[in-house]
Amino acid sequence: MTPGTASLTQSNPISGPSALVGTVPYMSPEQVRDGRVDASSDLYALGALLFEMTTGRRPFACDDVLSLLYQIAHEPAPLLRVVRPGLSAELDTVVARCLEKAPLRRFSDAGALLRALRGDSSDDGRGLPTRASSFAGGAPESGPGRGIQSLVMPPFENRSGDPTQEFFADGMTDALIADLAQIAALRVISRTSAMRFKGTHPPLSKLARDLRVDGVVEGSALRVGDRVRITVQLVDVADRSLWAKSYERGLTDILALQSDVAHAIADEIRIQVTPDERARLRSKGAVNPAAHVAYLQGSFLWNRFTGESVKEAIRR
């Protein structure tokens, strides 16, 4: 048993009448966030067990229950081969798939997981490969953008020159990550992982290799009054720019702008987007500029996750 976590393995409620019930280190992110449990949650728990069996440690281990819950809900799980070098890339990929934050990114069922463990590279019933070609060494499809099934979006650069506008660039990054993450056929690195690169400028090809993705979406944001301009560029692992475009809208149309960018990226990489996913990506209509800015400022403060920043976020 991991030191200091004995109390975390109990199946008792954590606190209060509506608290979560379960063995905390093996809870899925959705169970931690809203208590929802389904078959996909079981696949997550199995992934956590596989991780522990092969490395001798849990994906997330912390003495403090609240810190552990936060890690499960927000932090990316470490890679098997980082914790224990020498393990196969195929097993690393299978376990990483089980430990995806979004349930739709996991295997469709236990049968699909079993086929992946046996080395069957067919798709899992959701149009998702059980072994991604970029992990297993398969050649990408020909043509610009083809073969990209996974992306990271580092924090957008704040082009205003005003540090107080940092919240806006981060807000645009968060929104686009959330939009693209709705596409089940596309693996999008979580916001928490992407934000680790804020303020750094690693070569994009190195960033892609380190995070085991096929492409990087690099961007910048500029807000002047109620006008917004963002520029995005899609780069592959060979540092080739595959696509770039600038967008400018009024702040009232910011949701339409985000929708257009997400659709453009999906179309450029020729990823499969279902009709339901396209419907969810459609513009949600106009926003109140002042209210939207206040929301982005509050989210920016909340995501700092300090006592003072959370209090300030609530005041917003």
C-alpha positions as CSV (number, residue, x, y, z in Angstrom):
1,M,0.0,0.0,0.0
2,T,1.3,3.5,-0.8
3,P,2.5,5.1,2.4
4,G,0.2,7.6,4.0
5,T,-2.9,6.5,1.9
6,A,-4.4,3.9,4.1
7,S,-7.3,6.1,5.0
8,L,-8.0,6.8,1.4
9,T,-8.8,3.2,0.5
10,Q,-12.0,3.2,2.6
11,S,-15.4,3.1,1.0
12,N,-16.9,5.5,3.4
13,P,-18.4,8.9,2.5
14,I,-15.8,11.7,2.4
15,S,-18.0,14.3,4.0
16,G,-21.6,15.3,4.2
17,P,-24.8,13.6,3.1
18,S,-24.2,14.0,-0.6
19,A,-20.5,13.1,-0.5
20,L,-18.8,10.7,-2.9
21,V,-18.6,7.1,-1.9
22,G,-15.8,4.8,-3.1
23,T,-12.1,3.9,-2.9
24,V,-10.7,7.3,-3.6
25,P,-7.4,6.5,-5.5
26,Y,-9.4,4.6,-8.1
27,M,-12.2,7.0,-8.6
28,S,-12.7,8.4,-12.1
29,P,-12.6,12.2,-12.8
30,E,-16.3,12.3,-13.5
31,Q,-17.1,10.5,-10.2
32,V,-14.9,13.1,-8.3
33,R,-16.5,16.1,-10.1
34,D,-20.2,15.2,-9.9
35,G,-20.6,11.7,-8.5
36,R,-21.6,10.2,-11.9
37,V,-20.6,6.5,-12.3
38,D,-21.0,4.2,-15.3
39,A,-19.1,1.5,-17.1
40,S,-16.5,3.9,-18.4
41,S,-15.7,4.7,-14.7
42,D,-14.9,1.1,-14.2
43,L,-12.5,1.2,-17.1
44,Y,-10.8,4.1,-15.5
45,A,-10.5,2.2,-12.2
46,L,-9.1,-0.8,-14.1
47,G,-6.5,1.5,-15.8
48,A,-5.5,2.7,-12.3
49,L,-5.0,-0.9,-11.2
50,L,-3.0,-1.8,-14.3
51,F,-0.8,1.3,-13.7
52,E,-0.2,0.2,-10.1
53,M,0.4,-3.4,-11.0
54,T,3.1,-2.5,-13.6
55,T,4.8,0.3,-11.8
56,G,4.3,-0.4,-8.1
57,R,2.7,3.0,-7.5
58,R,-0.7,4.6,-8.1
59,P,-1.2,7.1,-10.9
60,F,-2.1,9.7,-8.2
61,A,-0.9,9.4,-4.6
62,C,-1.3,12.0,-2.0
63,D,-1.8,12.0,1.8
64,D,-4.5,14.7,1.7
65,V,-7.9,13.6,0.4
66,L,-8.8,17.0,-1.2
67,S,-5.5,17.3,-2.9
68,L,-5.9,13.7,-4.3
69,L,-9.4,14.5,-5.5
70,Y,-8.1,17.6,-7.3
71,Q,-5.3,15.6,-9.0
72,I,-7.7,13.0,-10.2
73,A,-10.1,15.6,-11.6
74,H,-7.5,17.9,-13.2
75,E,-4.0,16.6,-13.3
76,P,-2.8,14.4,-16.2
77,A,-1.9,10.8,-15.2
78,P,1.9,10.1,-15.6
79,L,2.9,7.8,-18.4
80,L,3.9,4.3,-17.6
81,R,7.2,4.4,-19.4
82,V,8.2,7.6,-17.6
83,V,7.6,5.9,-14.2
84,R,9.0,2.6,-15.3
85,P,11.2,2.8,-18.4
86,G,11.3,-0.4,-20.5
87,L,7.6,-1.1,-20.6
88,S,6.1,-1.5,-24.1
89,A,4.6,1.4,-26.0
90,E,1.5,-0.6,-26.6
91,L,0.8,-1.2,-22.9
92,D,1.6,2.4,-22.2
93,T,-1.0,3.5,-24.8
94,V,-3.7,1.2,-23.4
95,V,-3.3,2.3,-19.8
96,A,-3.2,6.0,-20.9
97,R,-6.4,5.4,-22.8
98,C,-8.1,4.0,-19.7
99,L,-6.9,7.0,-17.6
100,E,-8.3,9.6,-20.0
101,K,-10.1,12.4,-18.2
102,A,-13.0,12.4,-20.6
103,P,-15.1,9.2,-20.6
104,L,-15.6,9.3,-24.4
105,R,-11.8,9.2,-24.8
106,R,-11.6,5.8,-23.1
107,F,-12.4,2.4,-24.6
108,S,-16.1,1.9,-25.6
109,D,-16.3,-1.2,-23.4
110,A,-14.3,-4.0,-21.7
111,G,-14.2,-6.0,-25.0
112,A,-12.5,-3.1,-26.8
113,L,-9.9,-2.9,-24.0
114,L,-9.3,-6.7,-24.1
115,R,-8.8,-6.5,-27.9
116,A,-6.2,-3.7,-27.4
117,L,-4.4,-5.7,-24.7
118,R,-4.2,-8.6,-27.2
119,G,-2.8,-6.3,-29.8
120,D,-5.8,-6.0,-32.1
121,S,-5.4,-2.6,-33.8
122,S,-8.9,-2.4,-35.1
123,D,-11.2,0.4,-34.0
124,D,-13.2,0.2,-30.8
125,G,-16.7,0.9,-32.0
126,R,-16.4,4.7,-31.6
127,G,-14.3,5.2,-34.7
128,L,-11.2,5.5,-32.4
129,P,-8.2,3.3,-33.0
130,T,-7.3,1.0,-30.1
131,R,-3.6,1.7,-30.8
132,A,-2.9,5.2,-32.2
133,S,-0.6,5.1,-35.2
134,S,1.7,7.7,-33.8
135,F,2.3,5.6,-30.7
136,A,2.8,2.2,-32.4
137,G,5.0,3.6,-35.2
138,G,2.4,3.4,-38.0
139,A,2.8,5.8,-40.9
140,P,0.3,8.8,-41.0
141,E,-2.0,9.2,-43.9
142,S,-0.8,11.3,-46.7
143,G,-1.8,14.9,-47.3
144,P,-1.6,18.0,-45.2
145,G,-3.2,17.5,-41.8
146,R,-4.0,13.9,-42.3
147,G,-2.9,11.4,-39.7
148,I,-3.3,13.9,-36.9
149,Q,-5.4,12.2,-34.2
150,S,-4.0,14.0,-31.1
151,L,-3.3,17.7,-30.4
152,V,-1.9,19.9,-27.7
153,M,-2.8,23.6,-27.5
154,P,-0.2,25.6,-25.4
155,P,-1.5,28.8,-23.8
156,F,-2.2,31.5,-26.3
157,E,0.2,34.4,-26.3
158,N,-1.2,37.7,-25.0
159,R,-0.5,40.1,-27.8
160,S,-1.9,43.2,-26.0
161,G,1.3,44.0,-24.1
162,D,-0.8,44.4,-21.0
163,P,-0.3,41.8,-18.3
164,T,-3.7,42.4,-16.9
165,Q,-5.2,41.0,-20.2
166,E,-3.5,37.6,-19.6
167,F,-6.9,36.3,-18.5
168,F,-8.3,36.8,-21.9
169,A,-5.6,34.8,-23.7
170,D,-5.9,32.0,-21.2
171,G,-9.7,32.1,-21.6
172,M,-9.5,31.6,-25.3
173,T,-7.1,28.7,-24.8
174,D,-9.5,27.1,-22.3
175,A,-12.5,27.5,-24.6
176,L,-10.9,26.0,-27.6
177,I,-9.5,23.1,-25.7
178,A,-13.0,22.4,-24.3
179,D,-14.5,22.7,-27.8
180,L,-12.0,20.3,-29.5
181,A,-12.2,17.9,-26.6
182,Q,-15.8,17.2,-27.5
183,I,-14.6,15.4,-30.7
184,A,-14.3,11.8,-29.6
185,A,-12.0,10.8,-32.5
186,L,-9.5,13.5,-31.4
187,R,-7.3,13.2,-28.3
188,V,-6.7,16.7,-26.9
189,I,-4.2,17.2,-24.1
190,S,-5.9,18.5,-21.0
191,R,-5.9,22.2,-20.0
192,T,-3.8,21.4,-16.9
193,S,-1.1,19.7,-19.0
194,A,-1.1,22.5,-21.6
195,M,-0.9,25.3,-19.0
196,R,2.4,23.9,-17.7
197,F,4.0,25.5,-20.8
198,K,2.7,28.9,-20.1
199,G,5.6,31.4,-20.3
200,T,7.9,28.9,-21.9
201,H,8.8,28.5,-25.6
202,P,9.9,25.0,-26.2
203,P,10.3,24.0,-29.9
204,L,6.9,22.8,-31.0
205,S,8.3,19.6,-32.4
206,K,9.8,18.7,-29.0
207,L,6.6,19.7,-27.3
208,A,4.6,17.3,-29.6
209,R,7.1,14.5,-29.0
210,D,7.2,14.9,-25.2
211,L,3.4,14.8,-25.0
212,R,3.1,12.1,-27.6
213,V,0.8,14.0,-29.9
214,D,0.7,14.4,-33.6
215,G,0.2,18.2,-33.8
216,V,0.4,21.5,-31.9
217,V,-2.1,24.4,-32.2
218,E,-0.2,27.6,-31.5
219,G,-2.1,30.8,-31.1
220,S,-2.2,34.4,-29.9
221,A,-5.0,36.6,-28.7
222,L,-5.5,40.4,-28.8
223,R,-8.4,42.3,-27.2
224,V,-8.9,46.0,-27.8
225,G,-12.1,47.3,-26.3
226,D,-14.9,45.1,-27.6
227,R,-12.9,43.8,-30.6
228,V,-11.0,40.5,-30.5
229,R,-8.4,39.2,-32.9
230,I,-6.9,35.7,-32.6
231,T,-4.3,33.9,-34.8
232,V,-3.9,30.2,-34.8
233,Q,-1.4,27.9,-36.5
234,L,-1.4,24.1,-36.8
235,V,2.1,22.5,-36.7
236,D,3.0,18.9,-37.0
237,V,5.8,16.9,-35.2
238,A,8.2,17.8,-38.0
239,D,7.7,21.5,-37.3
240,R,5.9,22.0,-40.5
241,S,3.2,24.6,-40.5
242,L,0.1,22.9,-42.0
243,W,-2.4,25.7,-41.7
244,A,-2.6,29.2,-40.2
245,K,-5.4,31.8,-40.1
246,S,-6.4,35.0,-38.3
247,Y,-9.9,35.8,-37.0
248,E,-11.4,39.1,-35.9
249,R,-14.8,39.7,-34.3
250,G,-16.7,41.8,-31.9
251,L,-16.7,40.5,-28.3
252,T,-20.4,39.8,-28.6
253,D,-19.6,37.2,-31.2
254,I,-16.8,35.5,-29.3
255,L,-18.6,32.2,-29.1
256,A,-19.1,32.2,-32.9
257,L,-15.4,32.9,-33.3
258,Q,-14.5,30.0,-31.1
259,S,-16.8,27.7,-33.0
260,D,-15.4,28.7,-36.3
261,V,-11.8,28.0,-35.1
262,A,-12.7,24.6,-33.7
263,H,-14.5,23.6,-36.9
264,A,-11.6,24.9,-39.0
265,I,-9.1,22.8,-37.1
266,A,-11.2,19.7,-37.3
267,D,-11.7,20.2,-41.0
268,E,-8.0,20.8,-41.6
269,I,-6.9,17.6,-39.9
270,R,-9.8,15.7,-41.5
271,I,-10.8,14.1,-38.3
272,Q,-14.2,12.4,-38.0
273,V,-16.8,14.6,-36.4
274,T,-20.2,13.2,-35.8
275,P,-23.4,15.2,-36.5
276,D,-24.1,15.4,-32.8
277,E,-20.5,16.8,-32.2
278,R,-20.9,19.3,-34.9
279,A,-24.2,20.4,-33.4
280,R,-22.5,20.9,-30.0
281,L,-19.7,22.9,-31.6
282,R,-22.1,25.3,-33.3
283,S,-22.2,28.9,-32.0
284,K,-24.2,29.4,-28.9
285,G,-25.2,32.9,-29.9
286,A,-24.2,36.4,-28.8
287,V,-22.9,37.2,-25.3
288,N,-23.0,40.3,-23.1
289,P,-19.4,41.6,-23.4
290,A,-19.1,42.8,-19.8
291,A,-20.5,39.6,-18.4
292,H,-18.2,37.5,-20.6
293,V,-15.1,39.4,-19.5
294,A,-16.1,39.0,-15.9
295,Y,-16.6,35.3,-16.4
296,L,-13.1,34.9,-18.0
297,Q,-11.6,37.0,-15.2
298,G,-13.3,34.8,-12.6
299,S,-12.2,31.6,-14.3
300,F,-8.6,32.8,-14.6
301,L,-8.5,33.5,-10.8
302,W,-10.2,30.3,-9.9
303,N,-7.7,28.2,-11.9
304,R,-4.9,29.6,-9.9
305,F,-6.3,27.6,-7.1
306,T,-5.0,29.6,-4.2
307,G,-7.1,30.7,-1.2
308,E,-6.9,34.4,-2.2
309,S,-7.5,33.8,-5.9
310,V,-10.6,31.6,-5.2
311,K,-12.0,34.3,-2.9
312,E,-11.4,37.0,-5.6
313,A,-13.0,34.7,-8.3
314,I,-16.1,34.4,-6.2
315,R,-16.3,38.2,-5.7
316,R,-16.2,38.6,-9.5
